[in-house]
């Protein structure tokens, strides 16, 4: 078999770090590239977050957001982006909403909710009882 035929069939031998040659199929190489892409797939989320922050600051500078004194609350979105990325990664890996995927998504909801409360000066007296009711419902209806 010629070298071109070996390459076409995916039986290319590659040198590993210890100097030995091993065969790697085309499918293994494709799976490795896909895994590498998914491992670094959270960059788009950070980019969207920075674009959103930039838009908010631009709107404030142009006079559309006059009372934007609690801008520091936007930094709560950073851990929200991290937990969202972890939850989506677990969902993609498992293919279902397992406990490993739902937990980070709930944490994301908490961070986004806190950001909204502090950013827009919302009254916490409404959210406290709602959180208690939600926690009680989760305990009642949680599968064991």
HELIX and SHEET records of a PDB file:
HELIX    1   1 UNK A    3  UNK A    9  1                                   7    
HELIX    2   2 UNK A   26  UNK A   39  1                                  14    
HELIX    3   3 UNK A   43  UNK A   61  1                                  19    
HELIX    4   4 UNK A   71  UNK A   75  5                                   5    
HELIX    5   5 UNK A   76  UNK A   94  1                                  19    
HELIX    6   6 UNK A   99  UNK A  119  1                                  21    
HELIX    7   7 UNK A  124  UNK A  141  1                                  18    
SHEET    1   A 2 UNK A  12  UNK A  15  0                                        
SHEET    2   A 2 UNK A  21  UNK A  24 -1                                        
END                                                                             
